[in-house]
């Protein structure tokens, strides 16, 4: 079932328009300041040199020597992964982001969702999201590297790994990595989801396959310019990570006071056991705070982190209403 956060139109249709706080996604609410773009970013087709500069900036930011392929978001990479190989047996470690299984199924793969890493062994294609969405489950890079020996192709989605570089497999990848693909989102950590930029990082042979499937001009001029600026700004990255750590603790404290139990999460979102997620979402929505719940769980709710003082006041008021 392809359900997602970011569906604020549905909230407005049900609860009315107004000053909404959308916490239904894991997108950083304090984005990287969009740079002033040169005119040619808007008016000219991106050049090969532009694209190479972006991909080198990503290599440096992700501490990898492996080829990087820029794409129109991690979602674009997810759509291409099923076309890397002839359809066969795919296993996805779940519960997790549902687009992986959906994209594979749409291309004729036999998809099984499993609940333990060991159950991925023997798959023609295996998918692990690390850190996982929505429960924040993490896997050590050593364990993932070992798992790669037991599958034909291992795809690791690191869309939420930017503020947690220790969990990343990317420093282990190189030019000769033959059966590992790591996906990265740009929009989540940098808060510029509308730019539509992401990356597939893999060995040379699979990188060329990605490029062939994506075709020319896979990313826009504004995305290239924005990506280069943000990926090079180490000071912003470090300050943002510190803020996210503090804000995650603050939200956890509010949720605990509301009687919710922390399931897990990342530095961009938190997931709680509420007892009755539909009722909790309804009550928060009456305070114009939108959340993410899941069709396969009665109790789990995921919340992103507010980005400013007004947002914190709004979630505090809504959680106060929840307690009452």
C-alpha positions as CSV (number, residue, x, y, z in Angstrom):
1,X,0.0,0.0,0.0
2,X,1.6,3.3,-1.1
3,X,0.7,5.7,1.6
4,X,2.9,8.6,2.6
5,X,3.3,11.6,4.8
6,X,3.2,15.0,3.4
7,X,-0.6,14.7,2.7
8,X,-1.6,18.0,4.3
9,X,-4.4,18.5,1.7
10,X,-6.2,15.5,3.3
11,X,-5.9,17.1,6.7
12,X,-7.2,20.4,5.5
13,X,-10.1,18.7,3.7
14,X,-11.2,17.0,6.9
15,X,-10.3,19.5,9.6
16,X,-10.3,22.8,7.8
17,X,-7.8,25.3,6.5
18,X,-5.7,27.4,8.9
19,X,-2.2,27.6,10.4
20,X,-1.1,24.0,10.1
21,X,2.1,22.4,11.6
22,X,2.9,19.6,9.2
23,X,5.0,17.0,11.2
24,X,3.9,14.1,8.9
25,X,7.3,13.9,7.1
26,X,10.9,13.6,8.2
27,X,12.0,16.7,6.3
28,X,14.2,19.1,8.3
29,X,11.9,22.1,9.1
30,X,14.9,24.5,9.3
31,X,16.3,24.1,5.7
32,X,19.7,25.0,4.3
33,X,19.4,28.6,3.1
34,X,18.7,28.4,-0.6
35,X,21.7,29.9,-2.4
36,X,21.4,32.7,-5.0
37,X,21.4,30.8,-8.2
38,X,23.3,32.0,-11.3
39,X,21.0,32.8,-14.3
40,X,22.3,29.9,-16.3
41,X,21.0,27.4,-13.7
42,X,17.6,28.4,-14.9
43,X,18.1,29.0,-18.5
44,X,20.6,26.5,-19.8
45,X,20.7,22.7,-19.8
46,X,23.1,21.4,-17.1
47,X,26.5,20.6,-18.5
48,X,28.6,17.6,-17.8
49,X,31.1,19.6,-15.8
50,X,28.2,20.9,-13.6
51,X,27.1,17.4,-12.9
52,X,30.6,16.2,-12.2
53,X,31.1,19.0,-9.7
54,X,27.9,18.1,-7.9
55,X,28.9,14.4,-7.7
56,X,32.3,15.2,-6.4
57,X,30.8,17.4,-3.7
58,X,28.6,14.4,-2.7
59,X,31.6,12.1,-2.6
60,X,33.4,14.5,-0.3
61,X,30.4,15.0,2.0
62,X,29.7,11.2,2.2
63,X,33.4,10.3,2.6
64,X,33.3,7.8,-0.2
65,X,35.5,7.0,-3.2
66,X,32.8,5.2,-5.1
67,X,31.1,6.7,-8.1
68,X,28.1,8.9,-7.3
69,X,25.1,9.2,-9.6
70,X,22.9,12.3,-9.1
71,X,19.2,11.7,-9.6
72,X,15.9,13.6,-9.1
73,X,15.5,12.5,-5.5
74,X,16.1,9.2,-3.7
75,X,12.6,8.3,-5.0
76,X,14.0,8.4,-8.6
77,X,16.7,5.9,-7.5
78,X,14.1,3.6,-5.9
79,X,12.2,3.6,-9.2
80,X,15.4,2.6,-11.1
81,X,16.6,-0.1,-8.8
82,X,14.2,-2.8,-10.0
83,X,15.6,-2.3,-13.6
84,X,19.2,-2.9,-12.6
85,X,18.6,-6.7,-12.9
86,X,16.2,-9.1,-14.4
87,X,13.2,-9.6,-12.1
88,X,13.7,-12.4,-9.5
89,X,13.3,-12.8,-5.8
90,X,13.4,-9.6,-3.7
91,X,13.3,-9.4,0.0
92,X,12.8,-6.1,2.0
93,X,13.6,-5.8,5.7
94,X,10.4,-4.4,7.2
95,X,8.3,-2.7,8.2
96,X,9.8,0.1,6.3
97,X,9.3,2.8,3.6
98,X,6.7,1.2,1.3
99,X,8.0,2.5,-2.0
100,X,10.8,-0.1,-2.2
101,X,8.4,-3.1,-2.3
102,X,5.9,-1.2,-4.5
103,X,8.6,-0.2,-7.1
104,X,9.9,-3.8,-7.2
105,X,6.5,-5.3,-7.5
106,X,5.5,-3.0,-10.3
107,X,8.5,-4.2,-12.3
108,X,7.6,-7.9,-11.9
109,X,9.8,-8.8,-8.9
110,X,8.5,-11.4,-6.4
111,X,8.7,-9.4,-3.2
112,X,8.7,-10.7,0.3
113,X,8.9,-8.5,3.4
114,X,11.0,-10.1,6.2
115,X,11.5,-9.0,9.8
116,X,15.1,-10.1,10.4
117,X,18.3,-9.4,8.5
118,X,19.2,-13.1,8.3
119,X,16.0,-13.7,6.4
120,X,17.4,-11.6,3.5
121,X,20.0,-14.2,2.7
122,X,19.7,-15.8,-0.7
123,X,17.7,-13.0,-2.3
124,X,18.4,-11.8,-5.8
125,X,17.9,-8.3,-4.5
126,X,17.7,-7.3,-0.8
127,X,16.7,-3.9,0.6
128,X,17.6,-2.5,4.0
129,X,16.7,1.1,5.1
130,X,19.4,2.3,7.6
131,X,18.4,4.1,9.8
132,X,15.0,2.6,9.2
133,X,11.8,4.5,8.6
134,X,9.7,4.6,10.8
135,X,11.2,2.8,13.8
136,X,14.8,4.1,13.5
137,X,16.3,0.6,13.6
138,X,20.0,0.7,12.9
139,X,22.5,-1.8,11.4
140,X,26.2,-1.7,11.8
141,X,28.2,-1.2,8.6
142,X,30.2,-4.4,9.4
143,X,26.9,-6.4,9.5
144,X,25.7,-4.9,6.2
145,X,29.0,-5.6,4.5
146,X,28.8,-9.2,5.6
147,X,25.2,-9.5,4.5
148,X,26.2,-8.4,1.0
149,X,28.1,-11.6,0.6
150,X,24.8,-13.5,1.0
151,X,22.7,-11.8,-1.6
152,X,23.1,-11.0,-5.3
153,X,22.5,-7.3,-4.8
154,X,22.1,-5.4,-1.6
155,X,20.4,-2.0,-1.7
156,X,20.9,0.2,1.5
157,X,18.7,3.2,1.7
158,X,20.5,5.8,3.9
159,X,18.0,8.6,3.3
160,X,18.1,9.6,7.1
161,X,21.8,8.9,7.7
162,X,23.3,12.4,7.1
163,X,23.3,13.4,10.7
164,X,24.6,9.9,11.7
165,X,27.6,9.3,9.6
166,X,28.8,6.4,11.8
167,X,26.0,4.2,10.5
168,X,26.9,4.8,6.8
169,X,28.2,2.1,4.6
170,X,29.5,4.7,2.1
171,X,33.1,4.9,3.3
172,X,33.4,1.2,2.5
173,X,32.3,1.5,-1.1
174,X,34.7,2.0,-3.9
175,X,35.1,1.8,-7.7
176,X,35.0,-2.0,-7.7
177,X,31.9,-2.5,-5.4
178,X,30.0,-4.9,-7.5
179,X,26.8,-5.8,-5.6
180,X,26.2,-2.9,-3.2
181,X,24.1,0.2,-3.9
182,X,23.6,3.0,-1.3
183,X,20.9,5.5,-1.8
184,X,21.0,9.0,-0.3
185,X,18.3,11.7,-0.1
186,X,19.3,15.4,-0.3
187,X,15.9,17.0,0.6
188,X,15.4,15.4,4.0
189,X,18.5,16.6,6.0
190,X,18.9,19.8,4.0
191,X,15.2,20.5,4.2
192,X,15.0,21.3,0.4
193,X,12.7,18.5,-0.7
194,X,11.3,20.6,-3.5
195,X,14.7,20.6,-5.2
196,X,14.2,16.9,-6.0
197,X,17.8,15.7,-5.6
198,X,19.2,12.4,-4.4
199,X,22.1,10.0,-5.1
200,X,22.8,6.4,-5.9
201,X,26.4,5.4,-4.9
202,X,27.8,2.1,-6.1
203,X,30.6,0.6,-8.1
204,X,31.5,1.7,-11.6
205,X,29.5,-0.9,-13.5
206,X,26.2,-0.3,-11.7
207,X,26.8,3.4,-11.8
208,X,26.9,3.3,-15.5
209,X,23.7,1.3,-15.5
210,X,22.0,3.9,-13.4
211,X,23.2,6.7,-15.7
212,X,21.9,4.8,-18.8
213,X,18.5,4.3,-17.2
214,X,18.2,7.8,-15.9
215,X,19.0,9.4,-19.3
216,X,20.4,12.9,-19.9
217,X,19.7,15.8,-17.6
218,X,18.5,13.7,-14.8
219,X,18.7,16.6,-12.4
220,X,18.0,20.3,-12.9
221,X,20.3,23.3,-12.9
222,X,18.8,24.7,-9.7
223,X,19.2,21.3,-8.0
224,X,22.9,21.1,-9.0
225,X,23.7,24.6,-7.7
226,X,21.8,24.1,-4.5
227,X,23.3,20.7,-3.9
228,X,26.9,21.9,-4.4
229,X,26.4,24.7,-1.9
230,X,24.8,22.6,0.8
231,X,27.0,19.6,0.5
232,X,30.1,21.8,0.9
233,X,28.9,23.7,4.0
234,X,30.3,21.7,6.9
235,X,29.6,24.4,9.5
236,X,25.9,24.3,8.7
237,X,25.8,20.5,8.7
238,X,27.5,20.3,12.1
239,X,25.3,23.0,13.7
240,X,22.1,21.4,12.2
241,X,23.0,18.0,13.6
242,X,23.5,19.5,17.1
243,X,20.1,21.2,16.9
244,X,18.4,18.1,15.7
245,X,19.8,16.0,18.6
246,X,18.5,18.6,21.1
247,X,15.1,18.9,19.4
248,X,14.6,15.1,19.3
249,X,15.1,15.0,23.0
250,X,12.7,17.8,23.5
251,X,9.9,16.1,21.5
252,X,10.6,12.8,23.3
253,X,10.0,14.6,26.6
254,X,6.7,16.1,25.4
255,X,5.5,12.7,24.1
256,X,6.5,11.0,27.4
257,X,4.5,13.5,29.3
258,X,1.5,12.7,27.1
259,X,1.8,9.0,28.0
260,X,3.3,7.8,24.8
261,X,6.2,5.3,24.6
262,X,9.2,5.9,22.3
263,X,9.5,3.2,19.7
264,X,12.5,4.7,18.0
265,X,13.4,7.2,15.3
266,X,16.1,9.2,13.8
267,X,17.4,12.7,14.3
268,X,14.8,13.9,11.8
269,X,11.7,12.1,13.2
270,X,10.4,10.2,16.2
271,X,8.0,7.3,16.4
272,X,5.8,6.6,19.4
273,X,3.4,3.9,20.6
274,X,0.2,5.9,21.4
275,X,-2.2,3.0,22.1
276,X,-4.7,4.3,19.5
277,X,-2.9,6.1,16.7
278,X,-6.1,7.1,14.8
279,X,-7.5,8.8,17.9
280,X,-4.2,10.5,18.7
281,X,-3.9,11.8,15.2
282,X,-7.5,13.1,15.3
283,X,-6.9,15.0,18.5
284,X,-3.7,16.5,17.4
285,X,-5.3,17.5,14.1
286,X,-7.9,19.4,16.0
287,X,-5.0,21.6,17.1
288,X,-3.9,21.8,13.4
289,X,-0.9,19.5,14.0
290,X,-0.6,16.8,11.3
291,X,1.1,13.5,12.0
292,X,1.9,10.2,10.3
293,X,0.2,7.0,11.2
294,X,0.4,3.6,9.5
295,X,-2.3,1.2,8.1
296,X,-0.4,-1.8,9.5
297,X,-0.1,-0.5,13.1
298,X,-2.9,0.4,15.6
299,X,-0.7,2.4,17.9
300,X,2.3,3.8,16.1
301,X,2.5,7.5,15.2
302,X,5.5,9.3,13.6
303,X,6.3,13.0,14.2
304,X,8.8,15.2,12.5
305,X,10.5,18.0,14.5
306,X,9.1,21.5,14.7
307,X,11.4,24.1,13.2
308,X,10.7,27.3,15.2
309,X,9.3,28.6,18.5
310,X,5.8,29.0,17.0
311,X,5.9,25.3,16.0
312,X,7.0,24.2,19.4
313,X,4.2,26.2,21.0
314,X,1.7,24.6,18.7
315,X,2.8,21.0,19.3
316,X,2.9,21.7,23.1
317,X,-0.7,23.0,23.0
318,X,-1.9,20.1,20.9
319,X,-0.2,17.6,23.2
320,X,-1.8,19.4,26.2
321,X,-5.1,18.9,24.5
322,X,-4.2,15.2,24.0
323,X,-3.5,14.8,27.7
324,X,-6.9,16.2,28.6
